Amino acid sequence: MRTTVRIDDDLMADLKQRAQTEQVSLTRLINRLLRIGIKESQKPRRKRRFRQRTFPMGQPRLDLHKALTRADELEDEEILRKLAMRK
């Protein structure tokens, strides 16, 4: 069967070079590569399981049981600082 296909110039140059290197016709090379591509695209893809990398962060500098309380204190300090700047 004959058909017209638009192939990028750089890809066509690579195909011609490969056909010449392998000493096969351009048509035969394209047909072979299309078959390989179609077979590969039909294979079920295995999803790789996501793994989060972790790193040691050292000892905490404050009691983590009171972290929310400390966060509230820091937020309050920042609000007071901003209010003081608007005098």
N, CA and C atoms as an extended XYZ file, in Angstrom:
261
Properties=species:S:1:pos:R:3:atomname:S:1:resname:S:1:resid:I:1 pbc="F F F"
N         0.848       -1.169        0.000 N   MET     1
C         0.000        0.000        0.000 CA  MET     1
C         0.894        1.234        0.000 C   MET     1
N         0.483        2.222       -0.701 N   ARG     2
C         1.209        3.485       -0.754 CA  ARG     2
C         0.416        4.545       -0.017 C   ARG     2
N         1.138        5.408        0.667 N   THR     3
C         0.508        6.533        1.356 CA  THR     3
C         1.528        7.648        1.470 C   THR     3
N         1.071        8.827        1.748 N   THR     4
C         1.963        9.968        1.927 CA  THR     4
C         2.028       10.303        3.405 C   THR     4
N         3.253       10.453        3.893 N   VAL     5
C         3.478       10.773        5.299 CA  VAL     5
C         4.475       11.920        5.359 C   VAL     5
N         4.220       12.864        6.219 N   ARG     6
C         5.164       13.973        6.399 CA  ARG     6
C         6.128       13.609        7.532 C   ARG     6
N         7.410       13.606        7.214 N   ILE     7
C         8.449       13.262        8.188 CA  ILE     7
C         9.373       14.464        8.314 C   ILE     7
N         9.707       14.838        9.533 N   ASP     8
C        10.613       15.958        9.771 CA  ASP     8
C        11.940       15.711        9.057 C   ASP     8
N        12.550       16.798        8.596 N   ASP     9
C        13.789       16.689        7.819 CA  ASP     9
C        14.906       15.995        8.584 C   ASP     9
N        15.077       16.360        9.857 N   ASP    10
C        16.156       15.751       10.635 CA  ASP    10
C        15.913       14.256       10.841 C   ASP    10
N        14.660       13.864       11.045 N   LEU    11
C        14.326       12.455       11.218 CA  LEU    11
C        14.547       11.688        9.912 C   LEU    11
N        14.186       12.291        8.797 N   MET    12
C        14.375       11.648        7.502 CA  MET    12
C        15.857       11.443        7.217 C   MET    12
N        16.673       12.409        7.563 N   ALA    13
C        18.122       12.269        7.364 CA  ALA    13
C        18.658       11.109        8.195 C   ALA    13
N        18.180       10.997        9.446 N   ASP    14
C        18.603        9.878       10.304 CA  ASP    14
C        18.154        8.541        9.721 C   ASP    14
N        16.927        8.493        9.224 N   LEU    15
C        16.410        7.253        8.641 CA  LEU    15
C        17.220        6.848        7.406 C   LEU    15
N        17.518        7.806        6.548 N   LYS    16
C        18.302        7.500        5.342 CA  LYS    16
C        19.695        7.004        5.707 C   LYS    16
N        20.316        7.657        6.696 N   GLN    17
C        21.646        7.240        7.135 CA  GLN    17
C        21.607        5.818        7.700 C   GLN    17
N        20.608        5.541        8.503 N   ARG    18
C        20.494        4.205        9.102 CA  ARG    18
C        20.212        3.143        8.040 C   ARG    18
N        19.372        3.466        7.066 N   ALA    19
C        19.076        2.521        5.983 CA  ALA    19
C        20.339        2.219        5.191 C   ALA    19
N        21.131        3.247        4.955 N   GLN    20
C        22.382        3.042        4.217 CA  GLN    20
C        23.366        2.204        5.041 C   GLN    20
N        23.451        2.495        6.333 N   THR    21
C        24.361        1.745        7.211 CA  THR    21
C        23.965        0.268        7.275 C   THR    21
N        22.659       -0.002        7.388 N   GLU    22
C        22.170       -1.375        7.490 CA  GLU    22
C        21.993       -2.031        6.128 C   GLU    22
N        22.219       -1.266        5.063 N   GLN    23
C        22.106       -1.752        3.685 CA  GLN    23
C        20.728       -2.354        3.400 C   GLN    23
N        19.689       -1.602        3.779 N   VAL    24
C        18.310       -1.981        3.474 CA  VAL    24
C        17.624       -0.775        2.856 C   VAL    24
N        16.515       -1.011        2.205 N   SER    25
C        15.786        0.109        1.607 CA  SER    25
C        15.130        0.934        2.702 C   SER    25
N        14.888        2.184        2.391 N   LEU    26
C        14.238        3.088        3.341 CA  LEU    26
C        12.844        2.577        3.702 C   LEU    26
N        12.129        2.045        2.716 N   THR    27
C        10.785        1.502        2.965 CA  THR    27
C        10.839        0.346        3.949 C   THR    27
N        11.779       -0.569        3.728 N   ARG    28
C        11.893       -1.731        4.616 CA  ARG    28
C        12.257       -1.305        6.034 C   ARG    28
N        13.163       -0.335        6.162 N   LEU    29
C        13.567        0.150        7.482 CA  LEU    29
C        12.388        0.805        8.199 C   LEU    29
N        11.665        1.672        7.506 N   ILE    30
C        10.518        2.353        8.124 CA  ILE    30
C         9.454        1.347        8.548 C   ILE    30
N         9.166        0.363        7.704 N   ASN    31
C         8.185       -0.668        8.066 CA  ASN    31
C         8.619       -1.425        9.318 C   ASN    31
N         9.896       -1.788        9.380 N   ARG    32
C        10.402       -2.529       10.543 CA  ARG    32
C        10.299       -1.683       11.817 C   ARG    32
N        10.704       -0.418       11.715 N   LEU    33
C        10.656        0.450       12.897 CA  LEU    33
C         9.218        0.728       13.336 C   LEU    33
N         8.301        0.860       12.376 N   LEU    34
C         6.895        1.043       12.739 CA  LEU    34
C         6.343       -0.186       13.448 C   LEU    34
N         6.693       -1.368       12.963 N   ARG    35
C         6.234       -2.602       13.633 CA  ARG    35
C         6.749       -2.667       15.069 C   ARG    35
N         8.021       -2.345       15.238 N   ILE    36
C         8.606       -2.358       16.585 CA  ILE    36
C         7.881       -1.351       17.471 C   ILE    36
N         7.639       -0.155       16.947 N   GLY    37
C         6.958        0.883       17.722 CA  GLY    37
C         5.548        0.490       18.112 C   GLY    37
N         4.828       -0.129       17.179 N   ILE    38
C         3.451       -0.552       17.473 CA  ILE    38
C         3.445       -1.651       18.528 C   ILE    38
N         4.359       -2.624       18.414 N   LYS    39
C         4.426       -3.693       19.420 CA  LYS    39
C         4.751       -3.126       20.798 C   LYS    39
N         5.693       -2.192       20.842 N   GLU    40
C         6.080       -1.604       22.127 CA  GLU    40
C         4.931       -0.800       22.737 C   GLU    40
N         4.180       -0.104       21.915 N   SER    41
C         3.092        0.716       22.443 CA  SER    41
C         1.930       -0.124       22.946 C   SER    41
N         1.843       -1.383       22.503 N   GLN    42
C         0.752       -2.252       22.934 CA  GLN    42
C         1.080       -3.026       24.202 C   GLN    42
N         2.345       -3.011       24.604 N   LYS    43
C         2.726       -3.714       25.827 CA  LYS    43
C         2.148       -2.981       27.032 C   LYS    43
N         1.648       -3.740       28.008 N   PRO    44
C         1.158       -3.068       29.221 CA  PRO    44
C         2.333       -2.439       29.966 C   PRO    44
N         2.145       -1.224       30.391 N   ARG    45
C         3.219       -0.514       31.091 CA  ARG    45
C         3.094       -0.753       32.585 C   ARG    45
N         4.211       -1.117       33.172 N   ARG    46
C         4.267       -1.299       34.609 CA  ARG    46
C         4.566        0.031       35.263 C   ARG    46
N         3.724        0.406       36.180 N   LYS    47
C         3.971        1.657       36.886 CA  LYS    47
C         4.988        1.408       37.979 C   LYS    47
N         5.970        2.306       38.030 N   ARG    48
C         6.950        2.187       39.102 CA  ARG    48
C         6.351        2.736       40.385 C   ARG    48
N         6.576        2.023       41.447 N   ARG    49
C         6.051        2.448       42.731 CA  ARG    49
C         6.835        3.662       43.222 C   ARG    49
N         6.116        4.670       43.689 N   PHE    50
C         6.755        5.884       44.192 CA  PHE    50
C         7.356        5.617       45.555 C   PHE    50
N         8.598        6.035       45.731 N   ARG    51
C         9.253        5.940       47.032 CA  ARG    51
C         9.790        7.304       47.407 C   ARG    51
N         9.384        7.781       48.539 N   GLN    52
C         9.864        9.073       49.025 CA  GLN    52
C        11.200        8.875       49.720 C   GLN    52
N        12.194        9.615       49.283 N   ARG    53
C        13.488        9.545       49.945 CA  ARG    53
C        13.429       10.386       51.211 C   ARG    53
N        13.983        9.879       52.275 N   THR    54
C        13.986       10.606       53.537 CA  THR    54
C        15.423       10.829       53.988 C   THR    54
N        15.609       11.844       54.785 N   PHE    55
C        16.931       12.193       55.274 CA  PHE    55
C        16.839       12.513       56.756 C   PHE    55
N        17.853       12.136       57.542 N   PRO    56
C        17.815       12.487       58.965 CA  PRO    56
C        17.972       13.996       59.135 C   PRO    56
N        17.198       14.564       60.045 N   MET    57
C        17.238       16.012       60.259 CA  MET    57
C        17.864       16.381       61.602 C   MET    57
N        18.342       15.396       62.337 N   GLY    58
C        18.949       15.690       63.630 CA  GLY    58
C        17.910       15.788       64.726 C   GLY    58
N        18.370       16.154       65.889 N   GLN    59
C        17.487       16.278       67.051 CA  GLN    59
C        16.681       17.577       66.959 C   GLN    59
N        15.399       17.542       67.330 N   PRO    60
C        14.599       18.771       67.326 CA  PRO    60
C        15.133       19.774       68.341 C   PRO    60
N        15.015       21.053       68.028 N   ARG    61
C        15.524       22.102       68.916 CA  ARG    61
C        14.502       22.525       69.953 C   ARG    61
N        13.271       22.109       69.789 N   LEU    62
C        12.248       22.427       70.787 CA  LEU    62
C        11.323       21.228       70.946 C   LEU    62
N        10.551       21.264       71.995 N   ASP    63
C         9.645       20.164       72.294 CA  ASP    63
C         8.543       20.117       71.235 C   ASP    63
N         8.502       19.041       70.448 N   LEU    64
C         7.542       18.950       69.356 CA  LEU    64
C         6.110       18.794       69.846 C   LEU    64
N         5.939       18.412       71.081 N   HIS    65
C         4.591       18.295       71.622 CA  HIS    65
C         3.933       19.665       71.766 C   HIS    65
N         4.753       20.695       71.810 N   LYS    66
C         4.226       22.049       71.959 CA  LYS    66
C         4.476       22.866       70.690 C   LYS    66
N         4.631       22.190       69.557 N   ALA    67
C         4.964       22.869       68.308 CA  ALA    67
C         3.856       23.822       67.860 C   ALA    67
N         2.603       23.414       67.982 N   LEU    68
C         1.509       24.289       67.559 CA  LEU    68
C         1.419       25.532       68.433 C   LEU    68
N         1.669       25.359       69.709 N   THR    69
C         1.662       26.500       70.617 CA  THR    69
C         2.753       27.483       70.226 C   THR    69
N         3.938       26.947       69.916 N   ARG    70
C         5.060       27.801       69.515 CA  ARG    70
C         4.766       28.485       68.173 C   ARG    70
N         4.137       27.775       67.263 N   ALA    71
C         3.782       28.369       65.973 CA  ALA    71
C         2.806       29.522       66.174 C   ALA    71
N         1.854       29.352       67.070 N   ASP    72
C         0.904       30.424       67.382 CA  ASP    72
C         1.631       31.631       67.969 C   ASP    72
N         2.592       31.373       68.853 N   GLU    73
C         3.352       32.464       69.460 CA  GLU    73
C         4.135       33.239       68.404 C   GLU    73
N         4.758       32.522       67.504 N   LEU    74
C         5.532       33.175       66.436 CA  LEU    74
C         4.622       33.992       65.524 C   LEU    74
N         3.463       33.459       65.232 N   GLU    75
C         2.513       34.176       64.390 CA  GLU    75
C         2.037       35.449       65.090 C   GLU    75
N         1.738       35.341       66.381 N   ASP    76
C         1.310       36.517       67.148 CA  ASP    76
C         2.406       37.575       67.166 C   ASP    76
N         3.656       37.160       67.365 N   GLU    77
C         4.788       38.095       67.372 CA  GLU    77
C         4.893       38.817       66.032 C   GLU    77
N         4.687       38.094       64.935 N   GLU    78
C         4.777       38.688       63.604 CA  GLU    78
C         3.650       39.694       63.383 C   GLU    78
N         2.473       39.372       63.837 N   ILE    79
C         1.340       40.300       63.711 CA  ILE    79
C         1.612       41.574       64.502 C   ILE    79
N         2.111       41.430       65.728 N   LEU    80
C         2.422       42.601       66.546 CA  LEU    80
C         3.517       43.444       65.903 C   LEU    80
N         4.514       42.796       65.310 N   ARG    81
C         5.604       43.510       64.658 CA  ARG    81
C         5.065       44.333       63.481 C   ARG    81
N         4.178       43.738       62.681 N   LYS    82
C         3.604       44.452       61.538 CA  LYS    82
C         2.731       45.617       61.998 C   LYS    82
N         1.977       45.406       63.067 N   LEU    83
C         1.128       46.477       63.598 CA  LEU    83
C         1.989       47.634       64.125 C   LEU    83
N         3.126       47.327       64.752 N   ALA    84
C         4.001       48.343       65.283 CA  ALA    84
C         4.645       49.174       64.164 C   ALA    84
N         4.877       48.570       63.027 N   MET    85
C         5.502       49.271       61.910 CA  MET    85
C         4.546       50.264       61.265 C   MET    85
N         3.255       50.119       61.420 N   ARG    86
C         2.270       50.991       60.782 CA  ARG    86
C         1.943       52.232       61.594 C   ARG    86
N         2.638       52.485       62.679 N   LYS    87
C         2.367       53.657       63.548 CA  LYS    87
C         2.448       54.931       62.777 C   LYS    87
